[in-house]
Amino acid sequence: MKKPKWVVEKEQDKRKAAATTVWLFGLHAVRDALRNPDREKIKLVVTKNAFDKLASDIELSGMDPEIVEPRKFDVPIDAQSVHQGAALEVKPLSWGSIEEVCLAAGEGAPTVVLLDQVTDPHNVGAILRSAEVFGAEAVIATARHAAPETGALAKTASGALERQPYLRVRNLSDTMTKLQEMGFICLGLDGEAEVELDAALADLSDRPVALIMGAEGPGLRQKTKETCDVLVKIPYKRDFGSLNVSNAAAVALYSASKR
């Protein structure tokens, strides 16, 4: 019997994930990964200067680093990357299921962020950092057409990637529906919405909230909009009312954290 297409694709994705490794770079990103017991670490390349700065964390990790001269720092990362003499090959983190992560807070009114085709790793890294600061349970993006876990993302996240769940799902609207079944109210950020974010949140002090954000330019896709419970906007004072998605996420997460 022939397997359904979605089953085949799921199996292919699992095999691909099992074979995937990521090179993290920069002192902060590498240090935080070394300190993370859940991170599977494969290879560490450092200069003598970076080794001296990371010595205690390297010792605790049990890794045997390859110490190289700065001019021989040859790892598969972009030549323009500011690696600070440290690079670590790792496996992507596995955070568990939507149910396990998004309701991890138990009591209270948890907040999660969903990203609709946000592909810039710097934006996603900054959003992860804000999510950690303001106590979000997770940042969720699609497995395709979204920023994967990369060294650039980790460096922008400044360590948050090791502590802040970043979940990848097959279908965003299906995930929104699942969250709604779990009790979440889905608020889609749309600059043309009539309802202001704070006004919507005022009635949700005891409800789990999912903040859904789209990429700059395209914004939320139509299917995503239709699945939202309410479309909301961040009010602005002047004619130019558009925020970078990572800035919008920080504002929205701060507002949600005040509930």
N, C-alpha and C positions, 0 to 999 in steps of 0.2 A: 504493500500500500504506500502510495506516494505521500510524503509528509507535506502538510500545508506550508505555503510560502513563509508565513510568519514564524513557524517553528524552525525552518531552515535558517532564516535570517538571525533568529535568536541564538542558535547554535554557532553560527559563523561569528557573531559578535562576541560570544564567550571565548571562542578559540583565539580570536584576535586580541581580546583583552588579556588573556593568559600569556600571550607572547609579547605584549607591549611593555617597554620600559621607558622611563622618562629621565632626562638629565636635568637635575636641579643645579642652580649655580648662584653664587653670591654668598657672602658669609652668613647673613641672617637666615636665608632659606635653607642652606646646608646645615647650619647649627640646629635649627628647629627640627629638621628631618632626622638628624642624628639622635636627638633627644626623644623622638617619637617611637615608642616600643612597637606600635602597630605598623610602622613603615618597614617594608621589606627592602633592605639595602643591598646593593650588588657590588658597586665599585666606587671608590673615593679617590679622586685625584686632587692634590693640593700642592701649592708652592710651599717653600720653607716658611715664609712669612705667614701664610694662611694656616699652616700646621701649628705654628706657635700660638695663634689666636684661638684655634679650635682644639688645642691639645687635650683639655680635660673632657670635652664632649666626645672626641675620637676615642679616648681611652675607655670611657663608659660604654660606648657603642660596641666595643670589641672589634672594630674594623682595623684592617691592616692597609693603611693608605699608600698610594703611589705618590711619592714626593718628586716633583719635577722642577726643572728650571723654568722661570717665567716665559722665556722665549720658546720653550718646548711644551707649552701647555696645549696639548693637542687632544681635545675632546669634541664630540659631534654636537656643538652648539653654534649659533650664529656668531660669526667672527666679530660682530659689533657688540656682542653681549658684554656687559660689565660684570665679569665673573669674580673679580677680587681674588683670584688665585684659588678658588675652591669650586669643585663640581662633584656631584654625587649622582650616580645612576641608581634609580629605584624603580619599584613596581608601583603603579597607581594604587591609591588607597581604596579600600572597600568599606563603605559605611553601613551597609545593610539596607533594609527595605524602607519604603516610604513610611509605612506604618510605624516601624521601630524608631525611626529618626524623628519624624514630624510630631509625634506625640510623646517624645522622650521627656518633656518637661513635666508631664503628669498634671499637676494642678496649675491653675492660672490660665492665661490666654496666650498660647504660643503663637509666634509669627514665623512664617517662612517666605522666601522670595523665589519667584519663578521667572526665568529669563526666556523670552521668546526670540530665539535666533540672535542672541548677542554673541558675536564672533570674536570681538577684540579681547585678547587675553589680559590686556592691561585694565580694561573696564571690569572684567570679571574678577580679576585679582583685587581691585579696589572695592568691589561689592562684597567680596568675601571678608575683607578687612572690616568694612562697616557692619556686616552681619555679625561678626564676632563681637565688636564693640557694643552693639545695641541688643545683643542677646537673641538673635534669630536662631531657630532650631536647624535650619538648613537653607542652602541655596540650591535650586533645582534648575537644570537645563536639559535640553534634548541631547541624545547621544550623537546626533548628526546636526550639522548647521549650527554649531555652538562651539565656544572655545574649549578645547580639551585641556586636560591637566598638562601644563608645560612648564619649562623653566622660567619663561617670561611671566607667566601667570603667577607662579610661586613667588618670584622676586617682588612683584607688585603687591602681592598679598602680605608680604613681610611676616611670614610665619603662620598666618591665619589658615593657609591651606592644610596645615598639619592638625589643626584643632577644629576648624569649622566645616561641618559636612557639606560636600559638594556632590550632589547626586545627579546622575545622568539617566534620563528616561527615554523610552522609544517615542512616546506621543504626549505632547504637552497638554492638549485638551482632555485626553483620557485621564491624565494624572490630576488635572484640576477637578474632574468629576469625582475621582477617588477621594480627593481631599474634602470635597463638599459632602460626600457620604460620611466622612470622619468628623464632620461638624464645622469645617472651615468655611469662612466667607471669603470669596475670591474678589479682590478689588483690583481692577485693571487700570493702570495709569495711562491716561489719554489726555493730551493737552486740550482737546476740544470737548471734554466732558463737562456736564453742567454741575455736577456735585463736587464740592471741594473735599480733599482728603481728610482734613481734620473733622469736618462735619460728619462724614461717613464713619470715622473711627469713634466719634463721640457716642454712638449707639452700640458700639461693639466692645465695651469694656471687659466683658466676661466671655467673649467668643474668640476661638482661634481664627487668625487672619492670614490669608495668603496674598502677598503683594505681587502682581504680575506686571512685568516691564518688558517693553520691546526695544529693539535696536534703534539707534538714532536714524532718522529718515523714515524708514518703513513703519516704525512703531509696532503696535500689536497687529497680528494677522486677524483677518475677519473671523475665522473659526475661534480664535482665542477670545476675541471680544464677545462673541455670542455665548461663550461658556462662562464668562465672568458674571458674578451676581450684580455688581455695580461697577460702572466706569467712573473714575475719579480723576481730579486734576490737582496739581500743586499750584496754588494761586500765585500770580506774579503781578508786579507793580507797573511795569513798563511794557511797551509794545513787543519787545523781544522777550518771549516767554518760554524759551526752550532751554532745558538743562541737559548736560551730558548725562547719559544713563547712570553712570556711577554716582554722580552728584545727586540725581533724582532719588536713587536708592538710599543714599545716606539721609536725605531729608525725610523720605517716607519711613525708613526704619526708626529714625528718631521720633517721629510723630507716633508711630505704633508703640514704641517703648514707653510712652507716657501714659498709656491706658491704665 
